[in-house]
Amino acid sequence: MRKAGIIFLAFLIAIFTFNSNEIYKKDIRNRLVIQGIGIDIKEGGKYSVTIQAIDTNAQAATSSDGASQPPLKAYNVEGDTIYTAIKSVTEVEGKIPLYSQNRIIILGKSITEQNMAEVIDFFVRDVENSSSVYIAAAEKTASEILQAKNGEEYISARSIETGISSSEYDARIFKMQLYDLVNRYNSSTKDFAMPLLSLKEKDGEKSVEISGTALFNSTKYREKVSKDETIFLNFLYDTVDNTALSYDYEDGKKVSLNVVESKTKRKVKLKDGNPVFYIQIKMQADIAEISGGVSSAMETKEVEKIQLIGEKYVERETKGMIYSLYEKYSSDSVGFGRLLYICEKEFFRENEKKLDFILQNSNYEVEVSLEIRRIGHEFIV
């Protein structure tokens, strides 16, 4: 009986301990609610991980507009692996990291100039990591981005996330999410792009800006393209919608369009044993502004001229982006190699080892169709 009682007591203690651990883990005050993760590599080869997290022990601050802002803390830890580095935060803070609320992953220059396989592996394996979290590259270090302050307050990872998500309305901004990065990493070329972040300071005020788009070849950083060039990268990705587009008109005038809808279709065919890529871009747009005013109250002929010049402009700049990708940067960031694999598997397999050369020397036919939805109103004198 005594032995049975001891076993029963041990059983009760085990259940109590298990339940206590579960309660501890579920209590938000005992979790480190991560908002941003930045990764760099030190000279000795150790990972330097910067974590921005909500300070659950402090009261929420009130911003200038009256909104409640969660207080933030930043931690910088090191480890032989990303996991051991992040795990060591528990020793400092006594809290268990919670990844599910993470807003952004930022990779420092020391990471992007090397192979990023280990970084991708960590974020894919942990079940708490959201597959839709944004990923960005830093022009310098990830730590300076996530530890930047304006006065006493950190520049929040949430605000950086908001800036990247504005790509839905501004094609000058590129966005990359974890699931898309994994899909591209698992493709034949392993080339992709992601937004590039930089820390700016003006009149004593710091800000994190999206300074352009970073292009990668086989998971290694190749080159930066400007925000204006990013528009045409997004056209090739078929991710342009609700954006502004400006180009030169006549007599030094400039036309600004509001692109309300855009669709890009791509296909490839073999011609005389060589691939020819066809890119068709269809847009609907409103005329937002003509600098210098209208000369003919937006007559049909003038609208047609604006359309024609706009079509030629998008065609020329899109071809220029394709040339830059393959001739200058050797980066198949837009995935024409994968298109070739899907549509012409036999040709792809026979020429996979010289794919870079083939993509550089292929023909790219770009066709642009622009429809002006609204032509304005006639003036009443």
N, C-alpha and C positions, 0 to 999 in steps of 0.2 A: 504493500500500500504506500509505504514511504517513497519507494522508487517511482511509483506511478504518479505520486503527488509532485515529485521533483520534475518529472518529465512534463507534467501539465503546466507547472509554473514556468518552466523554460519556454514552453510553447506560447504562453501568454506574454512573456517578456519579448519574444521574437515578434509576435504580432504587434505589440505596443511600439516596439522600436521601428518596425516597418512603417506603421501608420504615422509615427512621429516624423520619420524621414519624408514621407509623402506630403504631410501637412507643411513641413518646412520648405519643401521644394515649391509647393503651390502658392505659398504666401509671397505676394509680390514684393514685400519688403525684404525678403531674403533672396531675391533674384536681381542680377545685374542686367537691367533692361537696355540692351545694346541698340544704339541708333546708327552707328557708323563704325566700320572696321577699315583701318589703313595698314598696308603691309609694305615694309622696306626690308632690305638686307644690309647688315653691317659688314664692315671690311673682313671680319673674321669668319663670315659665313653664317652667322646666327640671324634668325628672323627677328626683326624689330616690329612689333605689332602695336598700333595705336588704336585705342578703343574710346569712342565717345558714347556715354551712357547716361540715362536719366538718373539723377540723384533722388532716390526714393525716400531718403531721410530728411530732405529739405522741403520747405514750402515752395509752391509754384510762384514764380515772379510774375509781375504784371508789366507788359510792354507799353510803349508810348501810346499805342492805339487802344489800350484798355484790355487787350486779350491776355488770357492766362498762358504763361509760357512755362513748360516744365524745366526745372533747374537741371543743368548738365554738368557732368564731370568728365575729365579725360584721363586716361591711363596709358602709359607707355611701358611695355613689357618685352622681354626677350626670351628666346628659346631656340633649341635646335630644330624644332618643327613649329608650324603655325599653331597646332593644337596645344603643345606644351606651353607655348608663350601665352596663349589666351587662358589656359587653365591656371596659370600662375597668378592671374588676377584674383582668384579666390583666396590665395594666401594674403594678398594685400588688403582686400575689401571684405573677405569673409562671406561672399555671396556667389551663387551659382549663375554663370552666364546664361542669358536667355537670348537666343539668336532670332527668334521668330519675328521680333519687332525691328530688326535691322533694316535701315533705309538704303544704305549704299556701301559698296566695297570699293576702296580706292587703292590702286596699285602704284607704288612709287617708281621712279625712273630706274632704280637699281633692280626692280623686279621685271619691268617691261622690256628691258634690254637683254634679259636672259630668257630661258625657256620657262613658261608659266605653268607647266604641267602640274607641279606639286600644289600650287595655289588653287588651281581649278579642282584638283582632286579633293582637297579639304572641304571646300564649300559644297561639293556635290554629295559627299558621303554623310555629312551631318544632317539628320532628318529634320532638325528644327530650322535649317536655313530655307528661306523662301526662294523658290525658283525664279520669281519675278523681280528679285532685288536688282537694283541698277548697279552696273560696274563702270568705273571710270579710271582713267590714267591721270597721274599727276605729272606736271612738267618737271618738278623737282622731287620732293619727298611727300609721301602720304601723311607723315606725321605733322608737317607744317600746316597742312590743310585742316586736319581734324583737331589740332590744338590752337588754331588761330582764334584770337579774341578781339572783340570790339569793347573796349573798356573792361568791365568785369565779366562780360558774358561771352561764351563761346559762340562762334558762327556755327549754327546747328546743321547737322547732317540732313535734317528734314528740309531745310531751305535749299541745300544743294540738290536734294532729290527733286524738289519742286522746279528748280531751274532746268534740270534735265528733262523732266516730264513735259515741259513747255514745248518740246519738239513737236508735239501734236499740233501746235499753232505756229511754229516758227521752224522752217526747214533748214535754217542755218545751224540748228542744234541737232546733233546725232545722239541717239540713245542705244544702249546695249544692256540687255538683261541677262541674268545668269543662264536661263534655259537656252537662249539664243546663242550665247557664247559656247555652251557645251555642244550644241548641235553643230556649230561651225568648227569647233575643235575636233569633233568626231568625223568631219568630212574629209575628203581626199586631200585638200590643200591646206587646211588649218589656218586659213587667212581670215581676218576679220577687222573690224574697226570699233573704236569706242570714244566717247567724249574725253577731251583733254582739259584738265583743271589747272588753274594757276591762282596763286595768292597775290592780290594787288593791294596797294596802299596809296591813298590819296587824301591829302589834308588831314592826316592822322587817323583816317578811317580805313579799316581793312575790309576786304571783300573777297569772296571766292568766285572766280569767273570761269565760264566755259570759253576757253580761248581758241578752240578749234576742234579738230578730230584727228585722233591718232590712228595711223594705218599699221597693220601688222602682217608679217609674212612668217608662216610656220611658228606662230605664237611669239614672235620677236618684233619689237617696235622697229618700224622702218622710217616713217616720216610723218610730219604734221601737215594737214591741209587747213586752210583758213575757214572761217565760218561762212563766207560767201561761196567758197568752193564746195562746202558741205551740202549746199542746196542741191547740187547736181549729183552728189553721191547719194542723197536721199531719193532723187528721181530714179536712179538705177536700182535702189532698194525697194522702190514702190512704197515709200513712206511719206510722200508729200501731200499735205492737206491743210487747208486753212492757213496759207502762208502768203507773205508779200513777195512780189517779184518785180524788180525794177530794171529797166534797160533804156538805152539811148534811142530817141526817136529822131525827128528831123529838126534842123536849124538849132541844134544844141539843146533841144528839149529832152526831158526824161519822162517816161511813162512808168507809173506804178500800178501794178495789178494786184488784186486780192484773189489768189487762187483758191477757189472754194471746193474744187474736186479735181483729183488727178489719179490716173491709172496707168501703170507701166506694165507692158507685156513683153516677155523676152522668149525668143526661140532660137534654135540653132539648126542649120542644115549643112550637110557636106556638099561642097561644090568643087569638082575636079580633085577630089581627095583631100580638100582642106575645109576647115569649118568656117562658116559665115554666120555671124550672130546678128539677129534682127531685134532692134529695140524700138518699140512703139509706145509713144507717150501721148496720152489724150488728156487735155485739161479743159476745165471750165473756169472762167474768171470774170470778175467785175473790174472795170476801170476805176481805180481809187483816186488817181490824180494824174494830171499832165502839167508838168512845170511850164510856166509861161502862159498857161491858159489855152483854151481851144480856139482854133482859127475858123472853124466852120460848123460850130454847134453840133459836133459829133455826127456828121452825115455818114451815110452807109459806106461811102468810099474811104473815109478817114478811118472808120472802125476796121474795115478790111485791111487797110494798110498797117494799122496797129497790130492786128492779128498776124499778118505775114511777117512783119519784123520780129514779133515775139517768138514765132515758131522758129525762125532762123537763129535767133539768139539762143534759145534753149537747145536747139540741135547742135550749134557750134560749141557751147559750153559743156554739154554732155559728152560730146566726142573728145573735147579737151580733157575732161576728167578721166575718160577711159584711157587716153594716151598717157596721162600722168600715172595712173595705176600700174600699167604694164611696162611702159618704156622707162619711166623715171624711178618708180618705187618698187617694182617687181612684187606687187601685192594684188592678189586676186580677192580683194576684200568684198567685192560684190557677188562673187560666186559663179562666174562664167564657167570655171572648171567643173563645178558641180553640175551645172546645166548640161555640159558636154557629157558628163558621166551618166546622167539620167537619160538623155536622149540618144546618145551614140556610144553605148557601152563598149562595143567592140573596138571602135576607133580609140576610145579613151584608154583601154587596157593596153593596146599596142603602143601608145605614145605617152603613157603616164610619166616615164622618166624624163621626158623632154617637154612636159606640159608648159613650163614657164616660157620656153622658146615659142611654142605653138600659140599661146595666148598673146604673146607680144607681136606675132606676125599674122594674126587672124584679121579678117575684115569685120568691121562693126558698122552696120547700117542703122542709122538713127532716123526715125520718122516722127515728127511732132505735129500734133493737131491741137490748135487752140481755138476755143469757142468763147467769144465775149458774150456773156449773158445779158448785160445791161448796157445800153449805149447812151444813157443820159437823157436829157430833155432839151428841147429847143428853147432858145431864149425868146422871151416876149418883150418887144421894145415898145 
